[in-house]
Every structure is written in structure tokens, then in C-alpha cells.
Amino acid sequence: MAKIIKAPVLVLSIVILALATYILGWSQIFTVEKIIIDSKDKKIVKDVMDKISKQPAVVEIGQPLARVDRREIATRLREMLWVENIKLERRLLSGELHISIIARDPIGRLIPRDSTNVESIGFIDQDLENFYLPTEAVARALAAGEWSEMPEISIQNDSRELRSDIAQLIKTLQGKSLKVERVNAKDRISISTKLVNQGRRLDISWGSVKDLELKIEIMNRLLELKANKSVKNLNLSNPTSPIVSR
């Protein structure tokens, strides 16, 4: 008896699923009525709309909402070098398709050795690779609200190992609520930063990132001393013999 009851229920479920699939993916009931780029910057909105509308368009008015391919849109928009990914929101009742842009998330901006080169700006990404963007693309990312607090990085002898040390230093310092404004790295044993600690701007020489937690603890203890209220420079290369100066 139980099997007789289950069979119609199964058939009904299949019919409902097929009907829902047709309505969402093939019918003209839930279609794209409006494409909205979630950005206050008019130039970004125009650039994104131009990119997704370029033939063959990756999304069009009148297209079933359920058939809009987020990956296809993201792939197209990644041609704009500052774009990492997108967020897509489908609003079935209003027919609105909202696209939010996620900018790339580098750990820092490279200071060019040749200051006359203003056509592109270099960055170190989360995978420790250097990448370069046109100045205009960087301006678009800034306008999108990204990268405003990004540290500047000056490297004299670039290597993946040194980039890894810099990434570790920035992540650790930011994890301690310290604002890193600039990192200067001659090599792996000559790393320094300009940072802000509770409103105080400091120049810190770390040497290497070895014993970094200990060096940060010593820095905090030194800054707590009344005698060091005016201190602006700390050399923590040798944490057992720190040097402070004004």
C-alpha cells in the first residue's frame, strides 16, 4: 500500500520540478528587466555595462534570470584587470539583476624605481605574484572603494622569499591593529616600516621577520615608557638590544 501511495507523489514531484525548471529557465515569466551595476562611480558603471554588452553579450534584457551565468559575466569582467570577481543578485519579482564588483585584493602597492613611469602601477597579490595595472584601472579600483588603506612597498632586491616575508610582516602588524603605511625592504635582513600605532607615526627597523612577535612585544613595552613619549624611530633588528631615537 505504501508503494502505491509513493509512486504518485514521486511523479508529482518530478512534474513540479520540471515545471519550475521551465518557468525559471525557459519561459518569459521571470526575465531580466533591468541590469543594475552596484557602484556610485558613473565611469565604473559605464565601463562594466560596455564590457558585458560587448557582442556576444554575456547578459541581455529579456533573458531568463535563472539562465544568467555568473561565471561567464565574471570571466568577461576580469578582462578589466582590476576586477577579481563579482557578486550577482537575481530579484525574480522585479526582474532586476544586480552586479557588484569585487576588486583584486593585493597586499601592497609597489613603489616604482623609475618615478617617470606613470603608465602602470605594480602590486603584490595574495599569491605573492607581482602584477601591473594601468594607472586608470587603479583609479577605478580606488573609486570603487578598494585599496585606500593599502601599504606602499619598496623592494630593492625582489624575490619570492622577500615578498613572503613582507606579506607575513604586513599581515602580522595589521592583525595587531597597526596601520602599515610603507614597507622598505633592501633584502630579507633589512626590512623596515612606516606605521601608525595608536596615532603615533613610527619608523621601525625590523631587520628580518624572525622573532617578529617578540619584536612587536618589545616595541609596545618601549612605547609605554614615559621616557619614550617622543620616540619616533625604533631599531628592533636585535630584539635583545633595541635602539630608540627621536
HELIX and SHEET records of a PDB file:
HELIX    1   1 ALA A    2  GLY A   25  1                                  24    
HELIX    2   2 LYS A   42  SER A   53  1                                  12    
HELIX    3   3 LEU A   65  ARG A   67  5                                   3    
HELIX    4   4 ARG A   70  LEU A   77  1                                   8    
HELIX    5   5 THR A  135  ALA A  143  1                                   9    
HELIX    6   6 ARG A  160  GLY A  175  1                                  16    
HELIX    7   7 LEU A  212  GLU A  224  1                                  13    
HELIX    8   8 LYS A  226  ASN A  228  5                                   3    
SHEET    1   A 3 LYS A  34  ILE A  37  0                                        
SHEET    2   A 3 GLU A  96  ALA A 103  1                                        
SHEET    3   A 3 VAL A  83  ARG A  91 -1                                        
SHEET    1   B 9 ASN A 130  PRO A 134  0                                        
SHEET    2   B 9 SER A 120  ILE A 124 -1                                        
SHEET    3   B 9 GLY A 108  LEU A 110 -1                                        
SHEET    4   B 9 GLU A 152  ILE A 155  1                                        
SHEET    5   B 9 LYS A 179  ALA A 185  1                                        
SHEET    6   B 9 ILE A 191  ASN A 197 -1                                        
SHEET    7   B 9 ARG A 200  GLY A 207 -1                                        
SHEET    8   B 9 ASN A 233  ASN A 235  1                                        
SHEET    9   B 9 ILE A 243  SER A 245 -1                                        
END                                                                             
